[in-house]
Amino acid sequence: IHWTKICITDVITGNQTILNTDAPFRPKIVCSPFQKVLATIVNDRRHAIDVTLFWDVETGDEIGGAHGHMGNPSVARFSPCGRWFVSSVKGDVSDLMLKPFPGGGITITDIRHS
């Protein structure tokens, strides 16, 4: 499998789902412990890219997207209901992001409207 793709394997059934991120580099991956969804975060001004995608882990379908989540966040989590995705960054990361947060920042996305 090419490194821009993510393979999810059900350890009980052995079924596999392939997600094609088409990212220019390996994305940050965040899994929801409560819902069957994950996020891939790619944000780097060197590649002029700022995209967070949300995926259904059973079907491999992209279910939404957002901008502004840091590619290497201090914290990135889903809410227990699976509706909200939040990431935070500490410190000045303005040299790393396409749309910087001087001094750090918090980004929140409502997945239902992404």
Secondary structure, 3 states (H helix, E strand, C coil): CCCCEEEEECCCCCCEEEEECCCCCCCEEEECCCCCEEEEEEEEHHHCEEEEEEEECCCCCEEEEECCCCCCCCEEEECCCCCEEEEEEECCCCCCCCCCCCCEEEEEEEHHHC
